[in-house]
Amino acid sequence: MNRVLTLVKSADRSAGRIPMPVLCLLLALSGGGTQVFAQSPNPTSTSNPFFGSVLAHRATAETLKLSLDDAVRMGLENNLGLKETENDEKSIQGQKNSALQNFLPTIIFDGSLGVHQHDLAALGFGPGVVSKFASLFPGGTKSTGVSLITRDDLTEGKIRFDQTLFSGPVIAAWKAAGAAQNAAHFARTSARGEVVQQVASAYLHAIAAASEVDNALALESSDKLLLSQAHEAHVAGVVANLDELRARVQLQTQQQALIAAQNAVEKDLILLKREIGVDPGQKVELTDPAPYAELATQTPDEARTVAYQNRQDYKKLQNQAIEMKAVQLAYRSQRYPTLSFNGFWAMSHVNRAGTRGNFVTQGNLSVPLFREAGLRGDVDSAAAQSNGVNAQLADLRNQIDLQVRSALLDVDATSKLMGVARSNVELATRTVVDETDRVNAGVDDNLPLVEAQSTLAAAQSNLVESLYEYNVAKLALARATGILEQQYKVYLGR
């Protein structure tokens, strides 16, 4: 920002002044960076605008059925972070349009109609001055009929014209404005990818929480049946009171888990609604089940090539590098002459004395003669800033490589975890069935069965969590390669 402000001052000293709209545009884009994929533990729209939205759907009595595609669409329409980025792009577009005026002729029409009264004595034309010219008039002073208080009616129309014919700083600043506009465009498209990732992750997390509720309900029903059987067996004198107490404790423990799971679902839905512009009090039903599909194997080189072609934050920084190069050129071009043209043409009518036309045309040539030390300092400073942006660009290339490799590792690891989690659920289910048969046959008490059910509950929760992590890892890979908005359905197997 300090460099741009210095450019304003130095340009003002030269004849080729860089337009303020372009400089405001450079200020708006001077602090670019890369998107951060991780979410904060307690997300708020204050710390991250992508966790907020513009309220577009008021609460109604009907339940809102919401698919993943619906949630993503509403997020792209209402998400606060995306709205802010879109407004920034529109602002820069408006500033660029204003800067365009520096290349176009400025034509202004002025019209005026007025009555003017003048005191000649106050202007230095008193009686003594008039008497000196009396001999020039026939009949002397009395015949002149000159009044010291005069009045005239003036009607005037004027057309003014201004045109900058050549200015190096203006041309270079216009190029910088174009690069800044491109950077703003890529910032907006990158923000769209951020919205898709945030909304899809929140939707998948809510699905996972709902699956936990389903598992908890199933286990609660099983525990109720186990308690009923233990109670009947105790009344019949077949088992001890300890088995019934153990079954009751297991049921109440599971009821606690169910309450916690239901509360987690409601909180996840509130977070989802906050990101897509739905009233927090609106009842929502998620219509899509948890997606699962194996992802085609990709090599790091393949994924990195796709990322370099599609990452919007990478393209944004590339345009910022072009912008800084244009700013550097703007400093250099302050050595060039500036040529401009202006003039006016006017028609004046005074006291019905007839209409007279007058005009002025002039060309202006400004050449800086002795400013070399200041100009060299400006160019060197701009070159340093340009080198800094290029260094950030090189670092981002390495960061993209790191993100792609890490995302591929996460996808591979979570896929393997999915396989192990499914196997654990199958084994835990068989264990519960076997222990149920042993208890019903009177071979064993219900302690091993309670332990088997706890193992099954843990295995089911682990499977739900593994599926969620696998889907999130695939979304992160799509985001790391820059194709999330276009292919999130493919990566999720939808």
Summary of the structure (lengths in Angstrom):
residues: 494
radius of gyration: 39.1
end to end distance: 45.9
largest distance: 150.7
contacts: 1542
relative contact order: 0.14
helix: 66%
strand: 14%
